[in-house]
Amino acid sequence: MKTVVCFGEALIDFQPVSGPDPAGTTTYQQHAGGAPANVAVAVASLGGRSGFVGMLGSDAFGDFLFESLGKAGVDMGHVQRTSAAPTALAFVTLDAQGERSFSFYRQPAADLLFRECKLAPAVFEDA
């Protein structure tokens, strides 16, 4: 079976779970996100082989993403980590009709520091 290799962003999606309360406070829960990371998880959940290639911050959010995707069955062996920038964050808000909008915190963010020249040829062996 071939491996689907997904390149790009992995970030933390903060999704609202309650609020805003009378004081205007909204409670959020963190989830693994980013379109390429989501595709890698979906492939693994359907029984396929997938890998993620990108860069995460050397921070607690990067640790969360690395562990979450790995537990979902995604090969994380080609992920790079950096202390030069934090892991990207996205806050999700819902309007009255339930439509989502996103506020991104990613300037700079670790995923933007990834460069293809750092790829090992082994990434493509079973792709």
C-alpha positions, 0 to 999 in steps of 0.5 A: 500500500502506498503512503499519502504524504501531506506537506504543510501546516499543522496548527492548533484550532481553538474551538469554542465550547461555551460562551460568551457568558454575561462577562463576555468570556468564551471558553475554547478547547484545543484541537489538532488542525491545519488542512494538510494535517487533517488530510493525513489524519483522515487517510489514517482513520480510513485505514490508509497509510499517511505521513505528515511533513512540516515544521512545528514549534518546540513548544507545548502546542507543537508537542500536542500536535506531534502526539495527536497526529501520531496517536491518530496513526500518522507517520511523524518521522519527517516532522521538524521542530524549531525554537525559532518560532512558535506553533501556529494558532487559529481561533474559531468563532461562530456567527448566529447562523453557525458559520465559522470564521478564523483568526490566525496567530502565525507571524512568524510561525514554525510552519512558515519556516519549513523549507523543502531543501531540508527534506530527506529522500526517504519521505518519498520511498513508499509515496 
